[in-house]
Structures are given as structure tokens and as C-alpha cells.
Amino acid sequence: MDKPNIVVEVVYALADKQKLLRLSLPCGSTVRQAALQSGMHAHFPDVDLHNSPLGIFGKAVSTPDERELVDGERVEIYRPLIADPKEVRKQRAAKAALAKAEDAGQ
């Protein structure tokens, strides 16, 4: 007998374009399988669904090839970071310190 299906959503977003696709998959499907079977590549040809980090409802999934989905979950395909957030904070703090030192010197 066939496994029952689950319905999940798969989402991907760029700064100027986003897409949410709903699909029906067999129970036992993994997060990665949902991303690969979503058809998202047709809308975003540059996205690497085989290697992109994935998450569910805003939480990264460390083992997307193993984590099985539950009916109603939303799989999120994450883009690679353009800049390291720690480095950005460090640069912002250095800039603020420099501005403060210049203000104190006047």
C-alpha cells in the first residue's frame, strides 16, 4: 500500500522576487527532497538546490538530507551570505568609534 502524502510549502526569496510553492509529497520525504522536487529551479535557475542551506519555519536544519518533513511545514531555501555578520558588526563598531573620537577631538 502506498504511503499517505503530506502537503508542504517551499519558499525562496531574493531582494526583488520571491516564490512560494505548495507540493504534495510522500510521507517520509526529507527537507532536501522537498527543495529538489519543488520546481523552484524553474523560477530561479541560479539557485543550487543540492547544496543550499535549508530550514523550516526560520530555523536552519543541519541535516536536510535526513530530516523528514511533517504535513504543513514550510521549507525555506537560504541564500549564501554576502558578508559575514560578525565582520559587518566589527566594521560598524570601528566606524562608530572613529566618529566618536573625531567628535571628541573637535
C-alpha positions as semicolon CSV with decimal commas, in nm:
position;residue;x (nm);y (nm);z (nm)
1;M;0,000;0,000;0,000
2;D;0,126;0,349;-0,085
3;K;0,237;0,585;0,188
4;P;-0,001;0,873;0,251
5;N;0,104;1,213;0,122
6;I;0,188;1,529;0,314
7;V;0,147;1,885;0,189
8;V;0,436;2,125;0,244
9;E;0,541;2,465;0,117
10;V;0,881;2,551;-0,026
11;V;0,992;2,915;-0,036
12;Y;1,284;3,109;-0,179
13;A;1,338;3,482;-0,194
14;L;1,570;3,731;-0,350
15;A;1,564;4,102;-0,267
16;D;1,325;4,173;-0,555
17;K;1,148;3,841;-0,615
18;Q;1,008;3,561;-0,402
19;K;0,821;3,241;-0,467
20;L;0,615;3,008;-0,252
21;L;0,525;2,669;-0,397
22;R;0,294;2,415;-0,238
23;L;0,351;2,049;-0,310
24;S;0,231;1,708;-0,210
25;L;0,500;1,455;-0,122
26;P;0,501;1,101;0,014
27;C;0,534;1,070;0,393
28;G;0,899;1,024;0,480
29;S;1,022;1,285;0,231
30;T;1,318;1,486;0,352
31;V;1,376;1,859;0,357
32;R;1,627;1,831;0,071
33;Q;1,389;1,616;-0,136
34;A;1,118;1,880;-0,100
35;A;1,355;2,151;-0,222
36;L;1,467;1,940;-0,516
37;Q;1,114;1,838;-0,615
38;S;0,965;2,185;-0,567
39;G;1,036;2,310;-0,917
40;M;1,199;2,622;-0,768
41;H;1,485;2,590;-1,015
42;A;1,246;2,686;-1,296
43;H;1,187;3,022;-1,125
44;F;1,545;3,077;-1,001
45;P;1,787;2,899;-1,237
46;D;2,093;3,011;-1,036
47;V;1,985;2,852;-0,707
48;D;2,184;2,541;-0,613
49;L;1,920;2,319;-0,454
50;H;2,168;2,034;-0,400
51;N;2,390;2,244;-0,171
52;S;2,187;2,541;-0,045
53;P;2,132;2,564;0,329
54;L;1,772;2,481;0,418
55;G;1,544;2,549;0,710
56;I;1,193;2,500;0,839
57;F;0,991;2,799;0,963
58;G;1,301;3,015;1,012
59;K;1,522;2,756;1,180
60;A;1,817;2,610;0,991
61;V;1,815;2,233;0,951
62;S;2,164;2,088;0,998
63;T;2,081;1,756;0,827
64;P;1,836;1,839;0,546
65;D;1,912;1,512;0,367
66;E;1,792;1,317;0,672
67;R;1,527;1,534;0,840
68;E;1,181;1,405;0,744
69;L;0,903;1,654;0,690
70;V;0,570;1,672;0,867
71;D;0,246;1,777;0,700
72;G;0,211;2,157;0,686
73;E;0,577;2,251;0,729
74;R;0,741;2,529;0,527
75;V;1,084;2,455;0,380
76;E;1,298;2,763;0,332
77;I;1,587;2,774;0,087
78;Y;1,855;3,010;0,215
79;R;2,087;3,219;0,002
80;P;2,458;3,229;0,081
81;L;2,561;3,525;0,295
82;I;2,719;3,811;0,104
83;A;2,908;3,934;0,411
84;D;2,997;3,771;0,741
85;P;2,763;3,927;1,003
86;K;3,040;3,930;1,265
87;E;3,271;4,118;1,029
88;V;2,996;4,369;0,945
89;R;2,934;4,437;1,316
90;K;3,309;4,478;1,373
91;Q;3,336;4,730;1,088
92;R;3,031;4,921;1,213
93;A;3,176;4,939;1,567
94;A;3,512;5,060;1,435
95;K;3,341;5,328;1,227
96;A;3,136;5,443;1,529
97;A;3,448;5,455;1,748
98;L;3,629;5,662;1,485
99;A;3,338;5,905;1,457
100;K;3,323;5,936;1,836
101;A;3,699;6,003;1,856
102;E;3,671;6,270;1,584
103;D;3,381;6,438;1,769
104;A;3,581;6,438;2,093
105;G;3,881;6,594;1,918
106;Q;3,684;6,896;1,794
